[in-house]
Amino acid sequence: MKPVLKQQVEIRCRKVLWLLMLVAAAACTTVPVQEMSDARQAVAAAVQSGATSAAPVQMTAAQTALKLAERLLRDHQYDAARHYARDAHTKAMEAQQIAQSKSGAGSVTH
């Protein structure tokens, strides 16, 4: 093989290799560590604030979404786990707000 032709083949192979590496890197999704932590903390804070009794529908939804996110995380379905973790966080925050508004309404003093 001529040196010039060999060099062109090597350059093309490098380009293809880089392209494959980029595609592989894009296909990998990251573990939703922060989203899972945020969801767990929000659910715990909501429970602590009394949301289990003050906002049972929202708390059940938050806890269900968190359990599903944890299951999906174990199954390495990171995008879906991230979605449900965010959903759990949102629902837990809503439940906590309801609990706080109910407890604030009953504790008005003069």
One Martini backbone bead per residue (centre of mass of N, CA, C, O) as a GRO file, in nm:
protein
  110
    1MET     BB    1   0.098   0.035   0.021
    2LYS     BB    2   0.074   0.353   0.001
    3PRO     BB    3   0.146   0.608   0.211
    4VAL     BB    4  -0.093   0.795   0.140
    5LEU     BB    5  -0.320   0.582   0.154
    6LYS     BB    6  -0.264   0.489   0.441
    7GLN     BB    7  -0.318   0.765   0.574
    8GLN     BB    8  -0.615   0.793   0.481
    9VAL     BB    9  -0.719   0.540   0.623
   10GLU     BB   10  -0.641   0.626   0.911
   11ILE     BB   11  -0.815   0.881   0.919
   12ARG     BB   12  -1.087   0.742   0.873
   13CYS     BB   13  -1.073   0.555   1.116
   14ARG     BB   14  -1.064   0.778   1.329
   15LYS     BB   15  -1.331   0.910   1.257
   16VAL     BB   16  -1.506   0.661   1.310
   17LEU     BB   17  -1.422   0.620   1.602
   18TRP     BB   18  -1.521   0.895   1.707
   19LEU     BB   19  -1.813   0.859   1.624
   20LEU     BB   20  -1.867   0.608   1.797
   21MET     BB   21  -1.799   0.741   2.068
   22LEU     BB   22  -2.017   0.960   2.057
   23VAL     BB   23  -2.260   0.773   2.037
   24ALA     BB   24  -2.205   0.617   2.298
   25ALA     BB   25  -2.211   0.863   2.490
   26ALA     BB   26  -2.505   0.954   2.417
   27ALA     BB   27  -2.645   0.681   2.509
   28CYS     BB   28  -2.556   0.757   2.782
   29THR     BB   29  -2.690   0.775   3.096
   30THR     BB   30  -2.738   0.919   3.387
   31VAL     BB   31  -2.752   0.908   3.711
   32PRO     BB   32  -3.021   1.021   3.933
   33VAL     BB   33  -2.904   1.131   4.210
   34GLN     BB   34  -3.031   1.410   4.272
   35GLU     BB   35  -3.329   1.337   4.222
   36MET     BB   36  -3.347   1.118   4.440
   37SER     BB   37  -3.267   1.291   4.679
   38ASP     BB   38  -3.486   1.504   4.652
   39ALA     BB   39  -3.726   1.310   4.680
   40ARG     BB   40  -3.662   1.190   4.957
   41GLN     BB   41  -3.657   1.461   5.111
   42ALA     BB   42  -3.945   1.555   5.039
   43VAL     BB   43  -4.097   1.318   5.161
   44ALA     BB   44  -3.984   1.344   5.448
   45ALA     BB   45  -4.081   1.637   5.495
   46ALA     BB   46  -4.380   1.582   5.453
   47VAL     BB   47  -4.416   1.382   5.679
   48GLN     BB   48  -4.311   1.574   5.906
   49SER     BB   49  -4.555   1.792   5.841
   50GLY     BB   50  -4.830   1.602   5.802
   51ALA     BB   51  -4.918   1.505   5.502
   52THR     BB   52  -5.049   1.226   5.538
   53SER     BB   53  -5.320   1.363   5.661
   54ALA     BB   54  -5.354   1.641   5.495
   55ALA     BB   55  -5.235   1.487   5.203
   56PRO     BB   56  -5.296   1.181   5.096
   57VAL     BB   57  -5.295   1.189   4.788
   58GLN     BB   58  -5.016   1.322   4.744
   59MET     BB   59  -4.851   1.122   4.916
   60THR     BB   60  -4.915   0.868   4.761
   61ALA     BB   61  -4.803   0.970   4.494
   62ALA     BB   62  -4.514   1.026   4.592
   63GLN     BB   63  -4.448   0.739   4.700
   64THR     BB   64  -4.503   0.589   4.437
   65ALA     BB   65  -4.299   0.740   4.260
   66LEU     BB   66  -4.050   0.666   4.430
   67LYS     BB   67  -4.070   0.360   4.406
   68LEU     BB   68  -4.050   0.356   4.099
   69ALA     BB   69  -3.777   0.498   4.076
   70GLU     BB   70  -3.620   0.281   4.235
   71ARG     BB   71  -3.679   0.048   4.043
   72LEU     BB   72  -3.563   0.182   3.785
   73LEU     BB   73  -3.280   0.218   3.896
   74ARG     BB   74  -3.219  -0.086   3.937
   75ASP     BB   75  -3.284  -0.124   3.607
   76HIS     BB   76  -3.135   0.116   3.450
   77GLN     BB   77  -3.380   0.344   3.412
   78TYR     BB   78  -3.295   0.661   3.419
   79ASP     BB   79  -3.506   0.837   3.279
   80ALA     BB   80  -3.753   0.726   3.431
   81ALA     BB   81  -3.646   0.778   3.715
   82ARG     BB   82  -3.623   1.083   3.686
   83HIS     BB   83  -3.918   1.140   3.635
   84TYR     BB   84  -4.032   1.013   3.907
   85ALA     BB   85  -3.863   1.183   4.098
   86ARG     BB   86  -3.978   1.456   4.016
   87ASP     BB   87  -4.269   1.381   4.079
   88ALA     BB   88  -4.229   1.324   4.378
   89HIS     BB   89  -4.128   1.601   4.454
   90THR     BB   90  -4.373   1.765   4.367
   91LYS     BB   91  -4.587   1.614   4.542
   92ALA     BB   92  -4.449   1.661   4.816
   93MET     BB   93  -4.455   1.969   4.809
   94GLU     BB   94  -4.758   1.991   4.790
   95ALA     BB   95  -4.823   1.841   5.053
   96GLN     BB   96  -4.666   2.032   5.238
   97GLN     BB   97  -4.825   2.289   5.175
   98ILE     BB   98  -5.095   2.184   5.275
   99ALA     BB   99  -5.007   2.124   5.564
  100GLN     BB  100  -4.913   2.414   5.633
  101SER     BB  101  -5.185   2.556   5.575
  102LYS     BB  102  -5.348   2.394   5.786
  103SER     BB  103  -5.169   2.460   6.037
  104GLY     BB  104  -5.183   2.774   6.006
  105ALA     BB  105  -5.500   2.808   6.028
  106GLY     BB  106  -5.512   2.674   6.332
  107SER     BB  107  -5.268   2.895   6.456
  108VAL     BB  108  -5.422   3.151   6.530
  109THR     BB  109  -5.311   3.447   6.696
  110HIS     BB  110  -5.350   3.747   6.928
   0.00000   0.00000   0.00000
